[in-house]
Amino acid sequence: MSQIVNVHDAKTHLSRLIDQAHAGEEIILAKAGKPYARLMPLAAPAKRRLGILPGHVDDSFFDPLPEAELKAWEA
């Protein structure tokens, strides 16, 4: 369901209109009686899946590197 609101009225009641849009209502902003813009809720962000590769990292991953390997990285 859409609600048409004049831009002048929208400025006065912007906070209320944002709450209505957040609740799922679509607000059409009109300028001189003509539809001009749409205020609507944002889509929920997609869920991100962490760790797409198989396997795991064991505790030794966090051990300090051997001196020879540190030197190789610094070279």
Gaussian input, Z-matrix of N, CA and C with variables (Angstrom, degrees):
# hf/3-21g

backbone

0 1
 N
 C     1     B1
 C     2     B2     1     A1
 N     3     B3     2     A2     1     D1
 C     4     B4     3     A3     2     D2
 C     5     B5     4     A4     3     D3
 N     6     B6     5     A5     4     D4
 C     7     B7     6     A6     5     D5
 C     8     B8     7     A7     6     D6
 N     9     B9     8     A8     7     D7
 C    10    B10     9     A9     8     D8
 C    11    B11    10    A10     9     D9
 N    12    B12    11    A11    10    D10
 C    13    B13    12    A12    11    D11
 C    14    B14    13    A13    12    D12
 N    15    B15    14    A14    13    D13
 C    16    B16    15    A15    14    D14
 C    17    B17    16    A16    15    D15
 N    18    B18    17    A17    16    D16
 C    19    B19    18    A18    17    D17
 C    20    B20    19    A19    18    D18
 N    21    B21    20    A20    19    D19
 C    22    B22    21    A21    20    D20
 C    23    B23    22    A22    21    D21
 N    24    B24    23    A23    22    D22
 C    25    B25    24    A24    23    D23
 C    26    B26    25    A25    24    D24
 N    27    B27    26    A26    25    D25
 C    28    B28    27    A27    26    D26
 C    29    B29    28    A28    27    D27
 N    30    B30    29    A29    28    D28
 C    31    B31    30    A30    29    D29
 C    32    B32    31    A31    30    D30
 N    33    B33    32    A32    31    D31
 C    34    B34    33    A33    32    D32
 C    35    B35    34    A34    33    D33
 N    36    B36    35    A35    34    D34
 C    37    B37    36    A36    35    D35
 C    38    B38    37    A37    36    D36
 N    39    B39    38    A38    37    D37
 C    40    B40    39    A39    38    D38
 C    41    B41    40    A40    39    D39
 N    42    B42    41    A41    40    D40
 C    43    B43    42    A42    41    D41
 C    44    B44    43    A43    42    D42
 N    45    B45    44    A44    43    D43
 C    46    B46    45    A45    44    D44
 C    47    B47    46    A46    45    D45
 N    48    B48    47    A47    46    D46
 C    49    B49    48    A48    47    D47
 C    50    B50    49    A49    48    D48
 N    51    B51    50    A50    49    D49
 C    52    B52    51    A51    50    D50
 C    53    B53    52    A52    51    D51
 N    54    B54    53    A53    52    D52
 C    55    B55    54    A54    53    D53
 C    56    B56    55    A55    54    D54
 N    57    B57    56    A56    55    D55
 C    58    B58    57    A57    56    D56
 C    59    B59    58    A58    57    D57
 N    60    B60    59    A59    58    D58
 C    61    B61    60    A60    59    D59
 C    62    B62    61    A61    60    D60
 N    63    B63    62    A62    61    D61
 C    64    B64    63    A63    62    D62
 C    65    B65    64    A64    63    D63
 N    66    B66    65    A65    64    D64
 C    67    B67    66    A66    65    D65
 C    68    B68    67    A67    66    D66
 N    69    B69    68    A68    67    D67
 C    70    B70    69    A69    68    D68
 C    71    B71    70    A70    69    D69
 N    72    B72    71    A71    70    D70
 C    73    B73    72    A72    71    D71
 C    74    B74    73    A73    72    D72
 N    75    B75    74    A74    73    D73
 C    76    B76    75    A75    74    D74
 C    77    B77    76    A76    75    D75
 N    78    B78    77    A77    76    D76
 C    79    B79    78    A78    77    D77
 C    80    B80    79    A79    78    D78
 N    81    B81    80    A80    79    D79
 C    82    B82    81    A81    80    D80
 C    83    B83    82    A82    81    D81
 N    84    B84    83    A83    82    D82
 C    85    B85    84    A84    83    D83
 C    86    B86    85    A85    84    D84
 N    87    B87    86    A86    85    D85
 C    88    B88    87    A87    86    D86
 C    89    B89    88    A88    87    D87
 N    90    B90    89    A89    88    D88
 C    91    B91    90    A90    89    D89
 C    92    B92    91    A91    90    D90
 N    93    B93    92    A92    91    D91
 C    94    B94    93    A93    92    D92
 C    95    B95    94    A94    93    D93
 N    96    B96    95    A95    94    D94
 C    97    B97    96    A96    95    D95
 C    98    B98    97    A97    96    D96
 N    99    B99    98    A98    97    D97
 C   100   B100    99    A99    98    D98
 C   101   B101   100   A100    99    D99
 N   102   B102   101   A101   100   D100
 C   103   B103   102   A102   101   D101
 C   104   B104   103   A103   102   D102
 N   105   B105   104   A104   103   D103
 C   106   B106   105   A105   104   D104
 C   107   B107   106   A106   105   D105
 N   108   B108   107   A107   106   D106
 C   109   B109   108   A108   107   D107
 C   110   B110   109   A109   108   D108
 N   111   B111   110   A110   109   D109
 C   112   B112   111   A111   110   D110
 C   113   B113   112   A112   111   D111
 N   114   B114   113   A113   112   D112
 C   115   B115   114   A114   113   D113
 C   116   B116   115   A115   114   D114
 N   117   B117   116   A116   115   D115
 C   118   B118   117   A117   116   D116
 C   119   B119   118   A118   117   D117
 N   120   B120   119   A119   118   D118
 C   121   B121   120   A120   119   D119
 C   122   B122   121   A121   120   D120
 N   123   B123   122   A122   121   D121
 C   124   B124   123   A123   122   D122
 C   125   B125   124   A124   123   D123
 N   126   B126   125   A125   124   D124
 C   127   B127   126   A126   125   D125
 C   128   B128   127   A127   126   D126
 N   129   B129   128   A128   127   D127
 C   130   B130   129   A129   128   D128
 C   131   B131   130   A130   129   D129
 N   132   B132   131   A131   130   D130
 C   133   B133   132   A132   131   D131
 C   134   B134   133   A133   132   D132
 N   135   B135   134   A134   133   D133
 C   136   B136   135   A135   134   D134
 C   137   B137   136   A136   135   D135
 N   138   B138   137   A137   136   D136
 C   139   B139   138   A138   137   D137
 C   140   B140   139   A139   138   D138
 N   141   B141   140   A140   139   D139
 C   142   B142   141   A141   140   D140
 C   143   B143   142   A142   141   D141
 N   144   B144   143   A143   142   D142
 C   145   B145   144   A144   143   D143
 C   146   B146   145   A145   144   D144
 N   147   B147   146   A146   145   D145
 C   148   B148   147   A147   146   D146
 C   149   B149   148   A148   147   D147
 N   150   B150   149   A149   148   D148
 C   151   B151   150   A150   149   D149
 C   152   B152   151   A151   150   D150
 N   153   B153   152   A152   151   D151
 C   154   B154   153   A153   152   D152
 C   155   B155   154   A154   153   D153
 N   156   B156   155   A155   154   D154
 C   157   B157   156   A156   155   D155
 C   158   B158   157   A157   156   D156
 N   159   B159   158   A158   157   D157
 C   160   B160   159   A159   158   D158
 C   161   B161   160   A160   159   D159
 N   162   B162   161   A161   160   D160
 C   163   B163   162   A162   161   D161
 C   164   B164   163   A163   162   D162
 N   165   B165   164   A164   163   D163
 C   166   B166   165   A165   164   D164
 C   167   B167   166   A166   165   D165
 N   168   B168   167   A167   166   D166
 C   169   B169   168   A168   167   D167
 C   170   B170   169   A169   168   D168
 N   171   B171   170   A170   169   D169
 C   172   B172   171   A171   170   D170
 C   173   B173   172   A172   171   D171
 N   174   B174   173   A173   172   D172
 C   175   B175   174   A174   173   D173
 C   176   B176   175   A175   174   D174
 N   177   B177   176   A176   175   D175
 C   178   B178   177   A177   176   D176
 C   179   B179   178   A178   177   D177
 N   180   B180   179   A179   178   D178
 C   181   B181   180   A180   179   D179
 C   182   B182   181   A181   180   D180
 N   183   B183   182   A182   181   D181
 C   184   B184   183   A183   182   D182
 C   185   B185   184   A184   183   D183
 N   186   B186   185   A185   184   D184
 C   187   B187   186   A186   185   D185
 C   188   B188   187   A187   186   D186
 N   189   B189   188   A188   187   D187
 C   190   B190   189   A189   188   D188
 C   191   B191   190   A190   189   D189
 N   192   B192   191   A191   190   D190
 C   193   B193   192   A192   191   D191
 C   194   B194   193   A193   192   D192
 N   195   B195   194   A194   193   D193
 C   196   B196   195   A195   194   D194
 C   197   B197   196   A196   195   D195
 N   198   B198   197   A197   196   D196
 C   199   B199   198   A198   197   D197
 C   200   B200   199   A199   198   D198
 N   201   B201   200   A200   199   D199
 C   202   B202   201   A201   200   D200
 C   203   B203   202   A202   201   D201
 N   204   B204   203   A203   202   D202
 C   205   B205   204   A204   203   D203
 C   206   B206   205   A205   204   D204
 N   207   B207   206   A206   205   D205
 C   208   B208   207   A207   206   D206
 C   209   B209   208   A208   207   D207
 N   210   B210   209   A209   208   D208
 C   211   B211   210   A210   209   D209
 C   212   B212   211   A211   210   D210
 N   213   B213   212   A212   211   D211
 C   214   B214   213   A213   212   D212
 C   215   B215   214   A214   213   D213
 N   216   B216   215   A215   214   D214
 C   217   B217   216   A216   215   D215
 C   218   B218   217   A217   216   D216
 N   219   B219   218   A218   217   D217
 C   220   B220   219   A219   218   D218
 C   221   B221   220   A220   219   D219
 N   222   B222   221   A221   220   D220
 C   223   B223   222   A222   221   D221
 C   224   B224   223   A223   222   D222

   B1=1.4462
   B2=1.5291
   B3=1.3126
   B4=1.4643
   B5=1.5188
   B6=1.2950
   B7=1.4547
   B8=1.5225
   B9=1.3414
   B10=1.4608
   B11=1.5246
   B12=1.3447
   B13=1.4560
   B14=1.5192
   B15=1.3218
   B16=1.4520
   B17=1.5298
   B18=1.3334
   B19=1.4510
   B20=1.5284
   B21=1.3232
   B22=1.4717
   B23=1.5287
   B24=1.3358
   B25=1.4676
   B26=1.5261
   B27=1.3243
   B28=1.4660
   B29=1.5248
   B30=1.3354
   B31=1.4688
   B32=1.5205
   B33=1.3237
   B34=1.4556
   B35=1.5160
   B36=1.3225
   B37=1.4707
   B38=1.5249
   B39=1.3327
   B40=1.4631
   B41=1.5300
   B42=1.3071
   B43=1.4623
   B44=1.5396
   B45=1.3232
   B46=1.4685
   B47=1.5227
   B48=1.3268
   B49=1.4685
   B50=1.5248
   B51=1.3324
   B52=1.4703
   B53=1.5246
   B54=1.3333
   B55=1.4706
   B56=1.5227
   B57=1.3170
   B58=1.4669
   B59=1.5297
   B60=1.3371
   B61=1.4609
   B62=1.5225
   B63=1.3270
   B64=1.4607
   B65=1.5307
   B66=1.3286
   B67=1.4673
   B68=1.5282
   B69=1.3430
   B70=1.4614
   B71=1.5159
   B72=1.3220
   B73=1.4576
   B74=1.5284
   B75=1.3211
   B76=1.4622
   B77=1.5236
   B78=1.3259
   B79=1.4581
   B80=1.5293
   B81=1.3295
   B82=1.4617
   B83=1.5218
   B84=1.3268
   B85=1.4569
   B86=1.5225
   B87=1.3358
   B88=1.4587
   B89=1.5210
   B90=1.3106
   B91=1.4610
   B92=1.5227
   B93=1.3068
   B94=1.4730
   B95=1.5296
   B96=1.3306
   B97=1.4630
   B98=1.5193
   B99=1.3337
   B100=1.4634
   B101=1.5255
   B102=1.3324
   B103=1.4721
   B104=1.5312
   B105=1.3256
   B106=1.4523
   B107=1.5216
   B108=1.3442
   B109=1.4620
   B110=1.5193
   B111=1.3252
   B112=1.4615
   B113=1.5270
   B114=1.3298
   B115=1.4569
   B116=1.5152
   B117=1.3228
   B118=1.4663
   B119=1.5138
   B120=1.3360
   B121=1.4653
   B122=1.5204
   B123=1.3197
   B124=1.4554
   B125=1.5207
   B126=1.3037
   B127=1.4630
   B128=1.5260
   B129=1.3047
   B130=1.4643
   B131=1.5211
   B132=1.3194
   B133=1.4705
   B134=1.5280
   B135=1.3061
   B136=1.4622
   B137=1.5284
   B138=1.2939
   B139=1.4639
   B140=1.5232
   B141=1.3242
   B142=1.4586
   B143=1.5080
   B144=1.3064
   B145=1.4548
   B146=1.5209
   B147=1.3007
   B148=1.4533
   B149=1.5211
   B150=1.3053
   B151=1.4599
   B152=1.5079
   B153=1.3159
   B154=1.4662
   B155=1.5285
   B156=1.3262
   B157=1.4570
   B158=1.5199
   B159=1.3264
   B160=1.4594
   B161=1.5297
   B162=1.2963
   B163=1.4600
   B164=1.5082
   B165=1.3058
   B166=1.4564
   B167=1.5262
   B168=1.2930
   B169=1.4620
   B170=1.5139
   B171=1.3426
   B172=1.4682
   B173=1.5313
   B174=1.3099
   B175=1.4657
   B176=1.5249
   B177=1.3269
   B178=1.4613
   B179=1.5285
   B180=1.3137
   B181=1.4634
   B182=1.5333
   B183=1.3292
   B184=1.4575
   B185=1.5300
   B186=1.3181
   B187=1.4632
   B188=1.5318
   B189=1.3326
   B190=1.4693
   B191=1.5296
   B192=1.3245
   B193=1.4628
   B194=1.5236
   B195=1.3434
   B196=1.4707
   B197=1.5312
   B198=1.3125
   B199=1.4614
   B200=1.5323
   B201=1.3368
   B202=1.4652
   B203=1.5330
   B204=1.3145
   B205=1.4734
   B206=1.5232
   B207=1.3146
   B208=1.4659
   B209=1.5235
   B210=1.3319
   B211=1.4626
   B212=1.5233
   B213=1.3544
   B214=1.4627
   B215=1.5406
   B216=1.3267
   B217=1.4575
   B218=1.5246
   B219=1.2913
   B220=1.4721
   B221=1.5146
   B222=1.3168
   B223=1.4784
   B224=1.5136
   A1=108.83
   A2=117.05
   A3=122.22
   A4=110.50
   A5=114.29
   A6=121.96
   A7=106.84
   A8=117.55
   A9=120.96
   A10=108.47
   A11=115.72
   A12=121.82
   A13=108.99
   A14=116.52
   A15=122.17
   A16=108.29
   A17=117.62
   A18=122.37
   A19=111.20
   A20=117.78
   A21=121.01
   A22=110.36
   A23=117.20
   A24=120.84
   A25=111.08
   A26=116.59
   A27=120.40
   A28=110.71
   A29=117.02
   A30=119.92
   A31=110.72
   A32=115.82
   A33=121.03
   A34=111.86
   A35=117.06
   A36=122.02
   A37=112.57
   A38=117.33
   A39=120.65
   A40=112.44
   A41=118.03
   A42=120.75
   A43=111.09
   A44=116.65
   A45=120.85
   A46=110.65
   A47=117.30
   A48=120.77
   A49=111.28
   A50=116.44
   A51=119.64
   A52=110.19
   A53=116.93
   A54=120.01
   A55=110.97
   A56=117.15
   A57=120.77
   A58=110.68
   A59=116.63
   A60=120.08
   A61=109.96
   A62=116.62
   A63=120.49
   A64=110.93
   A65=116.86
   A66=121.72
   A67=112.20
   A68=117.15
   A69=119.97
   A70=115.13
   A71=118.08
   A72=120.33
   A73=110.27
   A74=116.07
   A75=121.08
   A76=108.01
   A77=116.22
   A78=122.25
   A79=107.83
   A80=116.36
   A81=121.74
   A82=107.08
   A83=116.22
   A84=121.02
   A85=108.41
   A86=115.80
   A87=121.01
   A88=110.05
   A89=114.99
   A90=121.65
   A91=106.45
   A92=115.87
   A93=121.93
   A94=110.74
   A95=115.85
   A96=120.80
   A97=115.34
   A98=117.54
   A99=120.41
   A100=109.65
   A101=117.60
   A102=120.25
   A103=110.17
   A104=115.21
   A105=120.05
   A106=112.63
   A107=116.30
   A108=121.17
   A109=108.79
   A110=114.61
   A111=120.37
   A112=108.73
   A113=115.53
   A114=122.69
   A115=105.87
   A116=115.86
   A117=119.82
   A118=109.24
   A119=117.33
   A120=119.01
   A121=111.15
   A122=115.30
   A123=120.51
   A124=109.36
   A125=116.03
   A126=120.35
   A127=108.26
   A128=115.90
   A129=119.83
   A130=109.00
   A131=117.62
   A132=118.91
   A133=110.72
   A134=115.50
   A135=120.53
   A136=109.82
   A137=115.71
   A138=120.53
   A139=108.15
   A140=116.28
   A141=120.85
   A142=109.04
   A143=115.44
   A144=120.96
   A145=107.86
   A146=115.43
   A147=119.76
   A148=110.06
   A149=116.36
   A150=120.77
   A151=113.96
   A152=117.33
   A153=120.19
   A154=112.80
   A155=117.69
   A156=120.50
   A157=110.30
   A158=117.59
   A159=119.61
   A160=111.26
   A161=115.94
   A162=121.03
   A163=111.23
   A164=114.82
   A165=119.91
   A166=109.66
   A167=115.21
   A168=121.74
   A169=106.56
   A170=115.99
   A171=117.40
   A172=109.82
   A173=116.16
   A174=121.46
   A175=113.17
   A176=118.40
   A177=120.03
   A178=111.97
   A179=117.27
   A180=121.47
   A181=110.98
   A182=116.23
   A183=121.33
   A184=113.00
   A185=117.57
   A186=120.99
   A187=109.56
   A188=117.72
   A189=119.55
   A190=110.68
   A191=115.50
   A192=120.31
   A193=109.83
   A194=116.33
   A195=119.26
   A196=109.70
   A197=116.31
   A198=122.81
   A199=112.06
   A200=118.09
   A201=121.65
   A202=110.36
   A203=116.92
   A204=119.73
   A205=110.98
   A206=117.76
   A207=120.58
   A208=110.90
   A209=116.75
   A210=120.96
   A211=111.02
   A212=116.75
   A213=120.37
   A214=109.99
   A215=117.88
   A216=120.93
   A217=111.55
   A218=116.94
   A219=120.84
   A220=112.98
   A221=117.54
   A222=121.32
   A223=111.91
   D1=134.46
   D2=-178.63
   D3=-110.25
   D4=149.56
   D5=175.79
   D6=-121.69
   D7=129.86
   D8=178.86
   D9=-98.10
   D10=127.24
   D11=-177.03
   D12=-130.50
   D13=133.15
   D14=176.13
   D15=-67.44
   D16=144.91
   D17=-177.98
   D18=-56.61
   D19=-40.81
   D20=179.52
   D21=-59.83
   D22=-45.62
   D23=178.23
   D24=-67.65
   D25=-34.31
   D26=179.88
   D27=-63.89
   D28=-37.84
   D29=177.83
   D30=-62.10
   D31=-38.89
   D32=-178.43
   D33=-70.78
   D34=-35.77
   D35=-172.95
   D36=-117.68
   D37=30.26
   D38=-173.84
   D39=-58.41
   D40=-44.42
   D41=-178.24
   D42=-59.28
   D43=-44.78
   D44=178.90
   D45=-64.74
   D46=-41.04
   D47=179.98
   D48=-65.50
   D49=-38.43
   D50=177.36
   D51=-63.38
   D52=-41.24
   D53=177.25
   D54=-62.21
   D55=-40.77
   D56=178.88
   D57=-65.06
   D58=-41.81
   D59=179.02
   D60=-65.01
   D61=-41.33
   D62=178.84
   D63=-62.27
   D64=-31.20
   D65=178.67
   D66=-78.64
   D67=-2.77
   D68=175.14
   D69=112.61
   D70=-5.15
   D71=-179.28
   D72=-82.60
   D73=142.17
   D74=176.86
   D75=-95.58
   D76=128.21
   D77=-179.72
   D78=-111.44
   D79=125.53
   D80=176.52
   D81=-99.61
   D82=122.09
   D83=176.71
   D84=-91.16
   D85=129.53
   D86=-177.36
   D87=-115.29
   D88=143.79
   D89=176.57
   D90=-123.34
   D91=121.93
   D92=-175.64
   D93=55.67
   D94=37.01
   D95=176.53
   D96=80.71
   D97=-1.66
   D98=-179.18
   D99=-108.43
   D100=136.10
   D101=178.44
   D102=-55.90
   D103=133.63
   D104=-172.16
   D105=-125.96
   D106=-37.50
   D107=-177.80
   D108=-155.16
   D109=167.24
   D110=-178.15
   D111=-126.73
   D112=132.48
   D113=174.46
   D114=-110.12
   D115=117.56
   D116=-176.11
   D117=-145.34
   D118=162.50
   D119=-178.64
   D120=-69.23
   D121=149.20
   D122=174.53
   D123=-74.82
   D124=149.21
   D125=174.99
   D126=-69.57
   D127=145.48
   D128=177.91
   D129=-63.71
   D130=138.89
   D131=179.12
   D132=-62.80
   D133=145.12
   D134=179.67
   D135=-66.04
   D136=142.91
   D137=177.31
   D138=-71.62
   D139=134.70
   D140=178.49
   D141=-97.45
   D142=136.69
   D143=177.55
   D144=-100.88
   D145=120.01
   D146=-179.90
   D147=-88.10
   D148=147.43
   D149=175.30
   D150=70.36
   D151=67.10
   D152=-177.03
   D153=-82.00
   D154=-15.18
   D155=-179.40
   D156=-91.44
   D157=145.81
   D158=179.01
   D159=-71.09
   D160=159.63
   D161=176.98
   D162=104.67
   D163=-172.83
   D164=179.73
   D165=-152.25
   D166=169.02
   D167=177.44
   D168=-109.88
   D169=122.42
   D170=179.43
   D171=-87.77
   D172=175.41
   D173=-174.70
   D174=-62.34
   D175=-25.58
   D176=-179.11
   D177=-66.14
   D178=-19.27
   D179=177.63
   D180=-57.68
   D181=-32.14
   D182=-175.61
   D183=-91.93
   D184=1.13
   D185=177.02
   D186=-70.13
   D187=151.17
   D188=176.87
   D189=-61.44
   D190=147.21
   D191=178.98
   D192=-72.56
   D193=149.22
   D194=174.96
   D195=-63.10
   D196=153.20
   D197=-176.81
   D198=-54.53
   D199=-40.87
   D200=-178.72
   D201=-63.63
   D202=-40.44
   D203=-179.49
   D204=-70.72
   D205=-38.69
   D206=176.07
   D207=-58.58
   D208=-44.31
   D209=179.26
   D210=-63.15
   D211=-37.15
   D212=-179.91
   D213=-65.99
   D214=-37.69
   D215=178.12
   D216=-70.49
   D217=-34.45
   D218=-177.69
   D219=-79.62
   D220=-15.41
   D221=-177.54
   D222=-77.33

